[in-house]
Amino acid sequence: MISEAVANKVRKKHNIFEHEILECFENRLGPFLEDKREDHKTDPPTKWFISESRSGRVIKVVFIYYPDEREIVIKSAFEPNDIESKIYQKYSNKRLK
């Protein structure tokens, strides 16, 4: 699930479309990591991963999974910076473009 507000934000600010986010879930090879930063803590926890869209665009997807509803809610999506890419590579053992 992606709210209209989040879909508009990622489209306008990062030029990322909903179908690219779905493609990243489909193409994901590494694990979901948990955002443990104090100012980003949520219940249930915020998770994230980095993957590629079908066109090869590398995107960081941030979401919350609600297990009782079996629903994923997208919080954000954007191209990762070098630090985020290195963190994901370290914990996933997956090489990114």
C-alpha positions in Angstrom: 0.0 0.0 0.0 1.3 3.4 -0.9 -0.7 6.5 0.1 -1.4 9.2 -2.5 0.7 11.6 -0.5 3.8 9.3 -0.4 3.3 8.4 -4.1 3.2 12.0 -5.1 6.2 12.9 -2.9 8.5 10.1 -4.3 7.4 10.9 -7.8 8.0 14.7 -7.5 11.0 14.7 -5.2 12.8 11.6 -6.5 11.2 10.8 -9.9 10.3 7.3 -8.7 7.0 5.7 -9.7 5.0 3.1 -7.9 5.7 0.4 -10.5 9.4 0.8 -9.8 8.9 0.3 -6.1 6.9 -2.9 -6.9 9.7 -4.1 -9.2 12.3 -3.6 -6.4 10.3 -5.9 -4.2 10.1 -8.5 -7.0 13.9 -8.2 -7.8 15.1 -8.1 -4.2 17.9 -10.5 -3.4 19.1 -9.3 0.0 17.3 -9.1 3.4 15.1 -6.4 4.9 17.1 -4.3 7.3 15.5 -2.5 10.3 15.9 1.2 10.8 17.1 1.3 14.5 17.7 5.1 14.6 15.9 6.5 17.6 14.1 9.3 15.6 12.9 6.7 13.0 11.6 4.0 15.4 8.0 2.9 14.7 5.8 0.0 15.9 6.0 -2.2 14.0 9.6 -1.4 13.1 10.5 0.5 9.9 12.3 -1.8 7.4 14.3 -1.0 4.3 16.2 -2.6 1.5 18.0 -1.7 -1.7 17.1 -3.3 -5.0 16.9 -2.6 -8.7 13.9 -1.8 -10.8 13.5 -3.7 -14.1 15.3 -0.8 -15.9 18.3 -1.3 -13.5 17.7 1.8 -11.4 18.9 1.2 -7.8 16.3 2.3 -5.2 16.1 2.2 -1.4 12.6 1.3 -0.4 11.5 2.2 3.2 8.3 0.5 4.6 6.4 -0.8 7.5 5.0 -4.4 7.6 1.8 -4.9 9.5 1.7 -8.6 10.1 -1.9 -8.7 11.5 -3.2 -7.1 8.3 -0.5 -8.7 6.1 0.0 -5.3 4.7 3.2 -3.4 3.6 2.9 0.4 3.8 5.5 2.3 1.8 7.0 5.2 3.7 9.5 6.4 1.1 11.7 5.4 -1.9 14.8 7.1 -3.3 18.2 6.5 -4.8 20.5 5.5 -1.9 23.6 7.4 -1.0 27.0 5.8 -0.7 26.7 5.2 3.0 23.3 3.5 2.7 24.6 1.3 -0.2 27.7 0.3 1.9 25.5 -0.6 4.9 23.2 -2.7 2.8 26.1 -4.4 1.0 27.7 -5.2 4.4 24.6 -6.9 5.8 23.3 -8.5 2.7 26.6 -9.6 1.0 25.0 -8.4 -2.3 26.9 -6.2 -4.7 25.0 -3.2 -6.0 25.6 -1.2 -9.1 
